[in-house]
């Protein structure tokens, strides 16, 4: 999926989560884009190929069970591929809703919530809170936001 199509497809859901939970829609879209490679590499079960509809690579058990997939874990600064259990959903809307509940209900992300007024500060706090192990996670999200989500009304594709 192209970045433009991805944004057109998922921006309404990100805006809804922004409205309902106060989470920054640009950061939400950037996370979903990064975690799925613009939906080119979504989490699917390694044995069955089952789609997870998991846009945020949240681990554990979801409303539709789970899938087994490889993930990069950072151990002492080195990326190591590990088989993990990821939440599965019945559709992408469930994935957005579950992400919002996870962030707003977990004390772990309290500092990020306090910075939700600024998408760049929010993603920096998400990284500090341990959302992802990639040491460049926030930097990558900020690059996506600056390149593809420059303002509230337009989509920029270069």
FIKOLZA-1660 file (N, C-alpha, C; in steps of 0.1 Angstrom, whole numbers, plus 5000, padded with zeros to 4 digits):
% residues 158
   i   px   py   pz ch aa at
   1 5008 4988 5000  A  X  N
   1 5000 5000 5000  A  X CA
   1 5009 5012 5000  A  X  C
   2 5005 5022 4992  A  X  N
   2 5013 5035 4992  A  X CA
   2 5011 5043 5005  A  X  C
   3 5020 5051 5008  A  X  N
   3 5017 5060 5020  A  X CA
   3 5005 5068 5018  A  X  C
   4 5002 5073 5007  A  X  N
   4 4990 5081 5004  A  X CA
   4 4978 5073 5007  A  X  C
   5 4977 5061 5001  A  X  N
   5 4965 5053 5003  A  X CA
   5 4964 5049 5018  A  X  C
   6 4975 5046 5024  A  X  N
   6 4975 5042 5038  A  X CA
   6 4969 5053 5047  A  X  C
   7 4973 5065 5044  A  X  N
   7 4968 5077 5052  A  X CA
   7 4953 5079 5049  A  X  C
   8 4949 5078 5036  A  X  N
   8 4935 5080 5033  A  X CA
   8 4927 5069 5040  A  X  C
   9 4932 5057 5040  A  X  N
   9 4924 5046 5046  A  X CA
   9 4923 5047 5061  A  X  C
  10 4934 5051 5068  A  X  N
  10 4934 5050 5083  A  X CA
  10 4933 5063 5090  A  X  C
  11 4934 5074 5083  A  X  N
  11 4932 5087 5090  A  X CA
  11 4919 5089 5097  A  X  C
  12 4908 5085 5091  A  X  N
  12 4895 5086 5098  A  X CA
  12 4895 5079 5112  A  X  C
  13 4901 5067 5112  A  X  N
  13 4901 5060 5125  A  X CA
  13 4910 5067 5135  A  X  C
  14 4922 5072 5130  A  X  N
  14 4931 5079 5139  A  X CA
  14 4925 5092 5144  A  X  C
  15 4917 5099 5136  A  X  N
  15 4910 5111 5140  A  X CA
  15 4899 5108 5151  A  X  C
  16 4892 5097 5149  A  X  N
  16 4882 5092 5159  A  X CA
  16 4889 5089 5172  A  X  C
  17 4900 5083 5172  A  X  N
  17 4907 5080 5185  A  X CA
  17 4912 5093 5191  A  X  C
  18 4916 5102 5183  A  X  N
  18 4920 5115 5188  A  X CA
  18 4908 5122 5195  A  X  C
  19 4897 5121 5189  A  X  N
  19 4885 5128 5194  A  X CA
  19 4880 5121 5207  A  X  C
  20 4880 5107 5207  A  X  N
  20 4875 5100 5219  A  X CA
  20 4885 5099 5230  A  X  C
  21 4898 5098 5227  A  X  N
  21 4908 5096 5238  A  X CA
  21 4918 5107 5239  A  X  C
  22 4919 5116 5230  A  X  N
  22 4928 5127 5231  A  X CA
  22 4942 5123 5227  A  X  C
  23 4944 5112 5220  A  X  N
  23 4957 5108 5215  A  X CA
  23 4960 5115 5202  A  X  C
  24 4972 5119 5199  A  X  N
  24 4976 5126 5187  A  X CA
  24 4975 5118 5174  A  X  C
  25 4966 5121 5165  A  X  N
  25 4963 5113 5154  A  X CA
  25 4975 5111 5145  A  X  C
  26 4984 5122 5144  A  X  N
  26 4996 5120 5135  A  X CA
  26 5005 5109 5141  A  X  C
  27 5007 5109 5154  A  X  N
  27 5015 5099 5160  A  X CA
  27 5009 5085 5158  A  X  C
  28 4996 5084 5160  A  X  N
  28 4989 5071 5158  A  X CA
  28 4991 5066 5144  A  X  C
  29 4989 5075 5134  A  X  N
  29 4991 5070 5120  A  X CA
  29 5006 5067 5117  A  X  C
  30 5015 5075 5123  A  X  N
  30 5029 5072 5121  A  X CA
  30 5033 5058 5127  A  X  C
  31 5028 5055 5139  A  X  N
  31 5030 5043 5145  A  X CA
  31 5025 5031 5137  A  X  C
  32 5013 5032 5132  A  X  N
  32 5007 5021 5124  A  X CA
  32 5015 5020 5111  A  X  C
  33 5019 5031 5105  A  X  N
  33 5027 5030 5093  A  X CA
  33 5041 5023 5095  A  X  C
  34 5047 5027 5106  A  X  N
  34 5060 5021 5109  A  X CA
  34 5059 5007 5113  A  X  C
  35 5050 5004 5122  A  X  N
  35 5048 4990 5127  A  X CA
  35 5044 4980 5116  A  X  C
  36 5037 4985 5105  A  X  N
  36 5033 4975 5095  A  X CA
  36 5040 4978 5081  A  X  C
  37 5049 4987 5081  A  X  N
  37 5056 4990 5068  A  X CA
  37 5046 4995 5058  A  X  C
  38 5037 5005 5062  A  X  N
  38 5026 5010 5054  A  X CA
  38 5017 4999 5049  A  X  C
  39 5015 4989 5058  A  X  N
  39 5006 4977 5056  A  X CA
  39 5012 4968 5046  A  X  C
  40 5025 4969 5043  A  X  N
  40 5032 4960 5034  A  X CA
  40 5036 4947 5041  A  X  C
  41 5039 4949 5054  A  X  N
  41 5043 4938 5063  A  X CA
  41 5035 4937 5076  A  X  C
  42 5022 4935 5075  A  X  N
  42 5015 4933 5087  A  X CA
  42 5018 4920 5094  A  X  C
  43 5015 4920 5107  A  X  N
  43 5017 4908 5115  A  X CA
  43 5008 4897 5110  A  X  C
  44 5013 4886 5106  A  X  N
  44 5005 4874 5102  A  X CA
  44 5012 4862 5108  A  X  C
  45 5004 4852 5111  A  X  N
  45 5009 4840 5117  A  X CA
  45 5019 4833 5108  A  X  C
  46 5030 4829 5114  A  X  N
  46 5041 4823 5106  A  X CA
  46 5037 4809 5101  A  X  C
  47 5028 4802 5108  A  X  N
  47 5025 4789 5104  A  X CA
  47 5012 4788 5095  A  X  C
  48 5002 4797 5098  A  X  N
  48 4990 4796 5090  A  X CA
  48 4988 4807 5080  A  X  C
  49 4996 4818 5082  A  X  N
  49 4994 4830 5073  A  X CA
  49 4982 4839 5077  A  X  C
  50 4975 4835 5089  A  X  N
  50 4964 4842 5093  A  X CA
  50 4967 4857 5096  A  X  C
  51 4958 4866 5091  A  X  N
  51 4960 4880 5093  A  X CA
  51 4956 4884 5107  A  X  C
  52 4963 4893 5113  A  X  N
  52 4961 4897 5127  A  X CA
  52 4953 4910 5128  A  X  C
  53 4953 4918 5118  A  X  N
  53 4947 4932 5118  A  X CA
  53 4953 4940 5129  A  X  C
  54 4965 4937 5133  A  X  N
  54 4972 4943 5144  A  X CA
  54 4981 4954 5138  A  X  C
  55 4977 4967 5138  A  X  N
  55 4984 4978 5132  A  X CA
  55 4995 4983 5141  A  X  C
  56 4995 4979 5154  A  X  N
  56 5005 4985 5163  A  X CA
  56 5015 4975 5169  A  X  C
  57 5014 4963 5164  A  X  N
  57 5023 4952 5169  A  X CA
  57 5022 4950 5184  A  X  C
  58 5010 4950 5189  A  X  N
  58 5008 4948 5203  A  X CA
  58 5009 4933 5206  A  X  C
  59 5017 4930 5216  A  X  N
  59 5018 4915 5219  A  X CA
  59 5007 4911 5229  A  X  C
  60 5005 4898 5229  A  X  N
  60 4996 4892 5238  A  X CA
  60 4984 4886 5231  A  X  C
  61 4973 4886 5238  A  X  N
  61 4960 4880 5234  A  X CA
  61 4950 4891 5231  A  X  C
  62 4944 4891 5219  A  X  N
  62 4935 4901 5215  A  X CA
  62 4921 4895 5214  A  X  C
  63 4911 4903 5210  A  X  N
  63 4897 4899 5209  A  X CA
  63 4895 4887 5200  A  X  C
  64 4904 4885 5190  A  X  N
  64 4903 4874 5181  A  X CA
  64 4914 4864 5183  A  X  C
  65 4920 4864 5195  A  X  N
  65 4930 4855 5199  A  X CA
  65 4944 4861 5196  A  X  C
  66 4953 4852 5191  A  X  N
  66 4966 4857 5188  A  X CA
  66 4972 4850 5176  A  X  C
  67 4983 4855 5171  A  X  N
  67 4991 4849 5160  A  X CA
  67 5005 4848 5165  A  X  C
  68 5013 4839 5159  A  X  N
  68 5027 4838 5162  A  X CA
  68 5035 4844 5150  A  X  C
  69 5044 4853 5153  A  X  N
  69 5051 4860 5143  A  X CA
  69 5065 4864 5149  A  X  C
  70 5074 4866 5140  A  X  N
  70 5088 4871 5144  A  X CA
  70 5088 4886 5146  A  X  C
  71 5096 4890 5156  A  X  N
  71 5097 4904 5159  A  X CA
  71 5112 4906 5163  A  X  C
  72 5116 4919 5161  A  X  N
  72 5129 4922 5165  A  X CA
  72 5129 4927 5179  A  X  C
  73 5137 4921 5188  A  X  N
  73 5139 4925 5202  A  X CA
  73 5153 4931 5202  A  X  C
  74 5154 4941 5210  A  X  N
  74 5168 4947 5211  A  X CA
  74 5173 4943 5225  A  X  C
  75 5184 4935 5224  A  X  N
  75 5191 4930 5236  A  X CA
  75 5205 4936 5236  A  X  C
  76 5208 4944 5246  A  X  N
  76 5222 4950 5247  A  X CA
  76 5225 4958 5234  A  X  C
  77 5215 4965 5228  A  X  N
  77 5216 4973 5216  A  X CA
  77 5216 4965 5203  A  X  C
  78 5215 4952 5204  A  X  N
  78 5215 4944 5191  A  X CA
  78 5201 4939 5188  A  X  C
  79 5197 4939 5176  A  X  N
  79 5184 4934 5171  A  X CA
  79 5185 4919 5170  A  X  C
  80 5176 4912 5177  A  X  N
  80 5175 4898 5177  A  X CA
  80 5161 4894 5173  A  X  C
  81 5160 4885 5163  A  X  N
  81 5147 4880 5158  A  X CA
  81 5142 4870 5168  A  X  C
  82 5129 4872 5173  A  X  N
  82 5123 4862 5182  A  X CA
  82 5109 4860 5178  A  X  C
  83 5104 4847 5180  A  X  N
  83 5090 4844 5178  A  X CA
  83 5082 4849 5190  A  X  C
  84 5072 4856 5187  A  X  N
  84 5063 4863 5197  A  X CA
  84 5049 4860 5194  A  X  C
  85 5041 4861 5205  A  X  N
  85 5026 4860 5203  A  X CA
  85 5020 4875 5203  A  X  C
  86 5013 4878 5192  A  X  N
  86 5008 4891 5189  A  X CA
  86 4993 4890 5190  A  X  C
  87 4986 4901 5195  A  X  N
  87 4972 4902 5196  A  X CA
  87 4966 4902 5182  A  X  C
  88 4955 4895 5181  A  X  N
  88 4947 4894 5168  A  X CA
  88 4934 4901 5170  A  X  C
  89 4929 4907 5159  A  X  N
  89 4917 4915 5160  A  X CA
  89 4908 4910 5148  A  X  C
  90 4895 4913 5149  A  X  N
  90 4886 4910 5139  A  X CA
  90 4886 4920 5127  A  X  C
  91 4891 4932 5130  A  X  N
  91 4892 4942 5120  A  X CA
  91 4902 4953 5125  A  X  C
  92 4905 4963 5116  A  X  N
  92 4914 4973 5120  A  X CA
  92 4909 4983 5130  A  X  C
  93 4896 4985 5130  A  X  N
  93 4890 4994 5140  A  X CA
  93 4892 4989 5154  A  X  C
  94 4891 4975 5156  A  X  N
  94 4894 4970 5169  A  X CA
  94 4909 4972 5173  A  X  C
  95 4918 4972 5164  A  X  N
  95 4932 4975 5166  A  X CA
  95 4934 4989 5171  A  X  C
  96 4927 4999 5165  A  X  N
  96 4928 5013 5169  A  X CA
  96 4923 5014 5183  A  X  C
  97 4911 5008 5186  A  X  N
  97 4904 5009 5199  A  X CA
  97 4913 5003 5210  A  X  C
  98 4918 4991 5207  A  X  N
  98 4927 4985 5217  A  X CA
  98 4939 4992 5220  A  X  C
  99 4945 4998 5210  A  X  N
  99 4957 5006 5212  A  X CA
  99 4954 5018 5221  A  X  C
 100 4943 5025 5218  A  X  N
 100 4939 5036 5226  A  X CA
 100 4936 5032 5241  A  X  C
 101 4930 5021 5243  A  X  N
 101 4927 5016 5257  A  X CA
 101 4941 5013 5264  A  X  C
 102 4950 5006 5257  A  X  N
 102 4963 5003 5262  A  X CA
 102 4970 5015 5267  A  X  C
 103 4970 5025 5258  A  X  N
 103 4978 5037 5262  A  X CA
 103 4972 5045 5273  A  X  C
 104 4958 5047 5272  A  X  N
 104 4952 5055 5282  A  X CA
 104 4950 5048 5296  A  X  C
 105 4950 5035 5296  A  X  N
 105 4947 5028 5309  A  X CA
 105 4959 5023 5316  A  X  C
 106 4971 5022 5309  A  X  N
 106 4983 5017 5315  A  X CA
 106 4991 5029 5321  A  X  C
 107 4994 5027 5334  A  X  N
 107 5002 5038 5341  A  X CA
 107 5016 5040 5334  A  X  C
 108 5020 5030 5327  A  X  N
 108 5033 5030 5320  A  X CA
 108 5034 5042 5310  A  X  C
 109 5022 5046 5305  A  X  N
 109 5022 5056 5294  A  X CA
 109 5017 5070 5299  A  X  C
 110 5017 5071 5312  A  X  N
 110 5012 5084 5318  A  X CA
 110 5019 5096 5313  A  X  C
 111 5032 5095 5312  A  X  N
 111 5041 5106 5308  A  X CA
 111 5038 5110 5293  A  X  C
 112 5035 5099 5285  A  X  N
 112 5032 5102 5271  A  X CA
 112 5019 5109 5270  A  X  C
 113 5009 5105 5278  A  X  N
 113 4996 5111 5278  A  X CA
 113 4997 5126 5281  A  X  C
 114 5006 5129 5290  A  X  N
 114 5007 5143 5294  A  X CA
 114 5013 5151 5283  A  X  C
 115 5019 5145 5273  A  X  N
 115 5025 5152 5261  A  X CA
 115 5016 5150 5249  A  X  C
 116 5004 5145 5250  A  X  N
 116 4996 5142 5238  A  X CA
 116 4992 5154 5230  A  X  C
 117 4994 5166 5235  A  X  N
 117 4991 5178 5228  A  X CA
 117 5002 5181 5217  A  X  C
 118 5013 5174 5217  A  X  N
 118 5024 5175 5208  A  X CA
 118 5028 5162 5203  A  X  C
 119 5025 5158 5190  A  X  N
 119 5028 5145 5185  A  X CA
 119 5043 5141 5187  A  X  C
 120 5052 5150 5185  A  X  N
 120 5066 5146 5186  A  X CA
 120 5071 5144 5200  A  X  C
 121 5066 5152 5209  A  X  N
 121 5069 5149 5224  A  X CA
 121 5062 5136 5228  A  X  C
 122 5050 5134 5223  A  X  N
 122 5043 5122 5227  A  X CA
 122 5051 5109 5223  A  X  C
 123 5056 5109 5210  A  X  N
 123 5063 5097 5206  A  X CA
 123 5077 5095 5213  A  X  C
 124 5083 5106 5217  A  X  N
 124 5095 5105 5225  A  X CA
 124 5092 5099 5238  A  X  C
 125 5081 5103 5244  A  X  N
 125 5077 5097 5257  A  X CA
 125 5073 5083 5256  A  X  C
 126 5066 5079 5244  A  X  N
 126 5063 5065 5242  A  X CA
 126 5075 5057 5242  A  X  C
 127 5086 5062 5235  A  X  N
 127 5098 5054 5235  A  X CA
 127 5104 5053 5249  A  X  C
 128 5104 5064 5256  A  X  N
 128 5110 5064 5270  A  X CA
 128 5102 5054 5279  A  X  C
 129 5089 5053 5276  A  X  N
 129 5080 5044 5284  A  X CA
 129 5082 5029 5280  A  X  C
 130 5090 5027 5270  A  X  N
 130 5092 5013 5266  A  X CA
 130 5082 5007 5256  A  X  C
 131 5075 5015 5249  A  X  N
 131 5065 5010 5239  A  X CA
 131 5072 5001 5229  A  X  C
 132 5084 5005 5225  A  X  N
 132 5092 4997 5215  A  X CA
 132 5107 4997 5219  A  X  C
 133 5113 4986 5216  A  X  N
 133 5127 4985 5220  A  X CA
 133 5137 4992 5210  A  X  C
 134 5133 4995 5199  A  X  N
 134 5141 5001 5189  A  X CA
 134 5146 5015 5194  A  X  C
 135 5160 5016 5195  A  X  N
 135 5165 5029 5201  A  X CA
 135 5162 5041 5192  A  X  C
 136 5158 5039 5180  A  X  N
 136 5155 5050 5170  A  X CA
 136 5140 5051 5168  A  X  C
 137 5132 5045 5176  A  X  N
 137 5118 5044 5174  A  X CA
 137 5111 5058 5172  A  X  C
 138 5113 5067 5182  A  X  N
 138 5107 5080 5181  A  X CA
 138 5113 5088 5169  A  X  C
 139 5125 5087 5167  A  X  N
 139 5131 5094 5155  A  X CA
 139 5125 5090 5142  A  X  C
 140 5122 5077 5141  A  X  N
 140 5116 5072 5129  A  X CA
 140 5102 5077 5127  A  X  C
 141 5095 5077 5139  A  X  N
 141 5081 5082 5138  A  X CA
 141 5080 5097 5135  A  X  C
 142 5089 5105 5140  A  X  N
 142 5090 5119 5137  A  X CA
 142 5093 5121 5123  A  X  C
 143 5102 5113 5117  A  X  N
 143 5105 5114 5103  A  X CA
 143 5092 5112 5094  A  X  C
 144 5085 5102 5098  A  X  N
 144 5072 5099 5091  A  X CA
 144 5062 5110 5092  A  X  C
 145 5061 5116 5104  A  X  N
 145 5051 5127 5106  A  X CA
 145 5056 5139 5098  A  X  C
 146 5069 5142 5098  A  X  N
 146 5073 5154 5091  A  X CA
 146 5073 5152 5076  A  X  C
 147 5075 5141 5071  A  X  N
 147 5074 5138 5056  A  X CA
 147 5060 5137 5051  A  X  C
 148 5052 5129 5058  A  X  N
 148 5039 5125 5052  A  X CA
 148 5027 5132 5059  A  X  C
 149 5029 5138 5071  A  X  N
 149 5018 5144 5078  A  X CA
 149 5021 5158 5082  A  X  C
 150 5025 5166 5072  A  X  N
 150 5030 5179 5075  A  X CA
 150 5020 5189 5081  A  X  C
 151 5008 5187 5076  A  X  N
 151 4997 5196 5082  A  X CA
 151 4985 5188 5084  A  X  C
 152 4975 5194 5089  A  X  N
 152 4962 5187 5093  A  X CA
 152 4954 5184 5081  A  X  C
 153 4955 5191 5070  A  X  N
 153 4946 5189 5059  A  X CA
 153 4951 5182 5046  A  X  C
 154 4964 5182 5045  A  X  N
 154 4969 5176 5032  A  X CA
 154 4978 5164 5035  A  X  C
 155 4980 5156 5025  A  X  N
 155 4989 5145 5025  A  X CA
 155 5000 5148 5015  A  X  C
 156 5013 5147 5019  A  X  N
 156 5024 5150 5011  A  X CA
 156 5031 5137 5007  A  X  C
 157 5032 5134 4995  A  X  N
 157 5039 5122 4990  A  X CA
 157 5050 5127 4981  A  X  C
 158 5063 5123 4984  A  X  N
 158 5074 5128 4976  A  X CA
 158 5080 5116 4969  A  X  C
% end
